[in-house]
């Protein structure tokens, strides 16, 4: 059989293959296959406005809404807890001249203080003065029973304050406090204190409030305190809603006899075990 002219030209080594008709046919076949594959992919992909796309949009909107709700709830929680958290931080670190709360042993252990503070190296008398203020929105008077006390580092001391409600209604007050100079607040430890606790005074009522405290012996090792022989403990009373943002609602009174009488039928009806 006689080989066709096109194939003879194709088989000739000296003829460039790009001029051969069979090469052009092969390239066209490859292009057709690529076109078919691309067309199949397009047909198998759902349109942007189809049900699958709608479901993805719904899931995205749900995720965004959940994230925004979580942020809102987190912000609300931080705002609600900011006052007690800040108070705990200040009491633990003495930040801003805030006296620290004693966290050691009890009275039977001597509050983990030296038995004889006079034997501590460099110990000296320290004068603690007291200052009191009242918010303009609180119709109370508030004053210290003594202007100052003198203590040694590592020695406990007790001071009293007097508060009077001059209004014709019960009022709940809260006291804030700090020590000046601020650096000394880290060594001022309270064992018992009325600060940051709600105090409810009836109309015309006067109460005495104690503060039991000591100066940490580590005060003597701080070079910044080497020339400090006096400090001031200041208290300021506010209405409770000025501190915690709550209304001044009188605390509920519980009638114990009525509570017992109401609980008796329930206890009698309960089956015996």
C-alpha positions as CSV (number, residue, x, y, z in Angstrom):
1,X,0.0,0.0,0.0
2,X,1.1,3.5,-0.7
3,X,1.6,5.8,2.3
4,X,-0.4,9.0,2.1
5,X,1.6,12.1,1.3
6,X,0.7,13.8,4.7
7,X,2.0,10.8,6.7
8,X,5.2,10.6,4.6
9,X,5.9,14.3,5.3
10,X,5.2,13.7,9.0
11,X,7.7,10.9,9.2
12,X,10.4,12.8,7.5
13,X,13.0,13.9,10.1
14,X,13.9,17.1,8.5
15,X,10.3,18.5,8.4
16,X,9.4,20.5,11.5
17,X,6.6,18.7,13.4
18,X,4.6,21.8,13.9
19,X,3.9,21.9,10.2
20,X,2.4,18.4,10.1
21,X,-1.3,18.1,9.9
22,X,-1.4,15.2,12.5
23,X,0.2,17.4,15.1
24,X,-2.5,20.1,14.6
25,X,-5.2,17.4,14.9
26,X,-3.7,16.1,18.2
27,X,-3.6,19.6,19.6
28,X,-7.2,20.2,18.7
29,X,-8.2,16.9,20.5
30,X,-6.4,18.0,23.7
31,X,-8.1,21.4,23.6
32,X,-11.5,19.7,23.1
33,X,-10.9,17.5,26.2
34,X,-9.9,20.6,28.3
35,X,-13.0,22.4,27.2
36,X,-15.2,19.4,28.1
37,X,-13.7,19.1,31.6
38,X,-14.1,22.8,32.2
39,X,-17.7,22.7,31.1
40,X,-18.5,19.7,33.3
41,X,-17.0,21.6,36.4
42,X,-19.2,24.6,35.7
43,X,-22.3,22.5,35.3
44,X,-21.6,20.6,38.6
45,X,-21.1,23.8,40.6
46,X,-24.3,25.3,42.1
47,X,-25.2,28.9,41.1
48,X,-24.5,31.7,43.6
49,X,-28.2,32.1,44.2
50,X,-29.0,28.4,44.7
51,X,-30.0,26.6,47.9
52,X,-26.4,25.6,48.8
53,X,-25.3,29.2,48.7
54,X,-28.3,30.3,50.7
55,X,-27.4,27.7,53.4
56,X,-23.8,29.0,53.6
57,X,-25.1,32.6,53.9
58,X,-27.4,31.6,56.7
59,X,-24.6,29.8,58.6
60,X,-22.3,32.9,58.2
61,X,-25.0,35.2,59.5
62,X,-25.6,32.9,62.5
63,X,-21.9,32.8,63.3
64,X,-21.6,36.5,63.1
65,X,-24.7,37.0,65.3
66,X,-23.4,34.5,67.9
67,X,-20.0,36.3,68.0
68,X,-21.6,39.7,68.5
69,X,-23.8,38.3,71.3
70,X,-20.8,36.8,73.0
71,X,-18.9,40.1,72.9
72,X,-21.9,42.0,74.3
73,X,-22.4,39.5,77.2
74,X,-18.6,39.6,77.9
75,X,-18.6,43.4,78.0
76,X,-21.6,43.3,80.4
77,X,-20.0,40.8,82.6
78,X,-16.7,42.8,82.8
79,X,-18.6,46.0,83.6
80,X,-20.6,44.3,86.4
81,X,-17.5,42.7,87.9
82,X,-15.2,45.6,87.5
83,X,-15.7,47.0,91.0
84,X,-15.2,43.8,93.0
85,X,-12.3,42.7,90.7
86,X,-10.6,46.0,91.1
87,X,-11.1,45.9,94.8
88,X,-9.6,42.4,95.0
89,X,-6.6,43.5,92.9
90,X,-6.0,46.5,95.1
91,X,-6.3,44.5,98.3
92,X,-3.9,41.9,97.0
93,X,-1.2,44.3,95.7
94,X,-1.6,47.5,97.7
95,X,-2.1,49.3,94.4
96,X,-2.9,53.0,94.6
97,X,-2.3,53.1,98.4
98,X,-5.0,50.5,99.1
99,X,-4.3,48.6,102.3
100,X,-3.9,44.9,101.9
101,X,-6.2,42.3,103.5
102,X,-4.5,40.0,106.0
103,X,-4.4,36.4,104.6
104,X,-2.2,34.7,107.1
105,X,-2.8,33.0,110.5
106,X,-5.6,33.8,112.9
107,X,-5.5,35.1,116.5
108,X,-4.3,31.8,117.9
109,X,-1.3,32.0,115.6
110,X,-0.6,35.7,116.5
111,X,-1.5,36.6,112.9
112,X,1.9,35.2,111.9
113,X,3.6,38.3,113.4
114,X,6.7,38.5,115.5
115,X,6.1,37.8,119.2
116,X,8.2,40.8,120.1
117,X,8.2,43.5,117.4
118,X,10.6,45.7,119.5
119,X,13.4,43.2,118.6
120,X,13.0,43.7,114.9
121,X,16.1,45.5,113.4
122,X,15.4,49.1,112.6
123,X,11.9,49.1,114.1
124,X,10.6,52.5,115.2
125,X,7.3,54.2,116.2
126,X,5.1,54.8,113.2
127,X,2.3,57.4,113.4
128,X,-0.9,56.5,111.6
129,X,-3.3,59.4,111.3
130,X,-7.0,59.1,110.2
131,X,-8.9,61.1,107.8
132,X,-12.7,60.8,106.9
133,X,-14.9,62.3,104.2
134,X,-18.6,61.8,103.2
135,X,-20.1,62.1,99.7
136,X,-22.3,65.1,99.1
137,X,-25.2,62.8,98.3
138,X,-25.0,61.0,101.6
139,X,-26.7,62.7,104.6
140,X,-24.3,61.1,107.1
141,X,-21.6,62.4,109.5
142,X,-18.5,60.2,109.8
143,X,-15.5,60.8,112.0
144,X,-12.7,58.9,113.7
145,X,-12.9,58.3,117.4
146,X,-9.1,59.1,117.6
147,X,-7.0,61.4,115.4
148,X,-4.1,59.0,115.3
149,X,-2.3,56.0,116.8
150,X,1.3,55.1,117.2
151,X,2.4,51.5,116.4
152,X,5.5,49.5,115.6
153,X,5.9,47.5,112.5
154,X,4.6,44.0,113.2
155,X,2.3,45.2,116.0
156,X,-1.5,45.1,115.8
157,X,-3.6,48.1,116.6
158,X,-7.3,48.9,116.9
159,X,-9.1,52.1,115.8
160,X,-12.7,53.1,115.8
161,X,-14.9,55.3,113.6
162,X,-18.4,56.7,114.2
163,X,-21.1,57.2,111.6
164,X,-24.5,58.8,112.0
165,X,-27.5,58.8,109.6
166,X,-29.1,62.3,109.7
167,X,-31.9,61.5,107.3
168,X,-35.5,60.2,108.0
169,X,-35.0,57.0,106.0
170,X,-32.7,54.0,106.1
171,X,-29.7,54.4,103.9
172,X,-27.0,51.9,102.8
173,X,-23.5,53.3,102.6
174,X,-20.2,51.9,101.4
175,X,-16.7,53.2,102.4
176,X,-13.7,53.3,100.2
177,X,-10.2,53.8,101.6
178,X,-6.5,54.4,100.8
179,X,-3.2,55.1,102.5
180,X,-0.9,58.1,101.9
181,X,1.8,57.9,100.8
182,X,0.7,55.3,98.2
183,X,3.9,53.2,98.6
184,X,3.0,52.5,102.2
185,X,-0.3,50.9,101.2
186,X,1.5,47.7,100.3
187,X,2.5,47.2,103.9
188,X,-0.7,48.3,105.6
189,X,-2.7,45.1,106.4
190,X,-6.3,45.0,107.6
191,X,-7.4,42.1,109.8
192,X,-10.9,43.5,110.3
193,X,-12.5,46.4,108.5
194,X,-15.9,47.9,107.5
195,X,-14.5,49.1,104.2
196,X,-16.3,48.0,101.0
197,X,-19.0,46.3,103.1
198,X,-22.5,47.7,102.9
199,X,-23.5,49.5,106.1
200,X,-27.2,50.1,106.7
201,X,-28.1,52.8,109.1
202,X,-31.7,53.5,110.3
203,X,-32.9,57.1,110.6
204,X,-30.9,58.9,113.3
205,X,-28.9,55.8,114.0
206,X,-25.2,56.0,115.1
207,X,-22.8,53.1,114.9
208,X,-19.2,52.5,115.9
209,X,-17.1,50.7,113.3
210,X,-13.7,49.2,114.2
211,X,-10.5,48.8,112.1
212,X,-8.0,46.2,113.2
213,X,-4.7,46.5,111.4
214,X,-0.9,46.2,111.5
215,X,2.1,47.4,109.5
216,X,3.9,44.5,107.8
217,X,7.4,43.9,109.2
218,X,8.7,43.9,105.6
219,X,8.1,47.7,105.7
220,X,11.5,47.9,107.6
221,X,13.4,46.2,104.7
222,X,12.1,48.6,102.0
223,X,14.7,51.4,101.4
224,X,12.0,53.7,100.2
225,X,10.4,53.6,103.6
226,X,13.6,54.3,105.5
227,X,12.7,57.9,106.2
228,X,9.0,57.4,106.5
229,X,7.6,57.7,110.1
230,X,4.0,58.6,109.5
231,X,1.1,57.7,107.1
232,X,-2.5,58.6,106.8
233,X,-5.4,56.2,106.4
234,X,-8.3,57.9,104.7
235,X,-12.0,56.7,104.4
236,X,-14.8,58.2,102.2
237,X,-18.4,57.1,102.6
238,X,-20.7,57.0,99.5
239,X,-24.2,55.8,99.0
240,X,-24.3,52.2,97.9
241,X,-25.7,53.0,94.4
242,X,-22.8,55.4,93.8
243,X,-20.3,52.4,94.1
244,X,-22.3,49.5,92.8
245,X,-24.9,51.1,90.7
246,X,-27.8,49.7,92.6
247,X,-30.8,51.5,94.1
248,X,-30.9,52.2,97.8
249,X,-33.5,49.6,98.6
250,X,-33.9,48.7,102.3
251,X,-32.8,45.2,103.1
252,X,-35.8,42.8,103.6
253,X,-36.7,41.8,107.1
254,X,-37.3,38.1,107.8
255,X,-40.1,37.1,110.2
256,X,-38.6,33.9,111.7
257,X,-41.9,32.8,113.4
258,X,-43.9,33.2,110.2
259,X,-41.3,31.3,108.2
260,X,-41.4,28.4,110.7
261,X,-45.2,28.3,110.8
262,X,-45.3,28.3,107.0
263,X,-42.7,25.4,106.8
264,X,-44.5,23.2,109.4
265,X,-47.3,21.9,107.1
266,X,-44.8,21.0,104.4
267,X,-42.6,19.1,106.9
268,X,-45.7,17.2,108.2
269,X,-46.8,16.2,104.7
270,X,-43.4,14.9,103.7
271,X,-43.2,11.1,103.6
272,X,-41.1,9.4,106.3
273,X,-38.0,7.7,105.0
